[in-house]
């Protein structure tokens, strides 16, 4: 079973969810909406793929070359905030970190030389933005 971070549209607009899939993202179960007060916790769940559920259909990210890190669930809030400040970290409009392609999540050290990360245009029309800091934020 794979863990996904998904966005679904309702009367409030696009909302973030954690969902599970047993068929590679064709169907989803165990949808769990993430309250606004807990959005930073979503940084602990890095999906295999990012998807959007809109009008009953599933739309995959337009950037198929992205290699998402494996899902993890034991990050503490300090570590999550530290990850959000790393160069190359990408967040969605909810401020959720969805990708840090240049860092190894196990060691929190650069896994490769820093490279530029292009903006990601999501199929749902939501614009993803890149956070680009000159140096990693200090973990205080």
Secondary structure, 3 states (H helix, E strand, C coil): CEEEEEEEEECCEEEEEEEEECCCCCCCEEEEECCHHHHHHHHHCCCCCEEEEECCEEEECCCCCCCCCCCCCCCCHHHHHHHHCCCCEEECCCCCEEEECCEECCCCEECCCCCCCCCCECCCCCECEECCCCCCCCCC
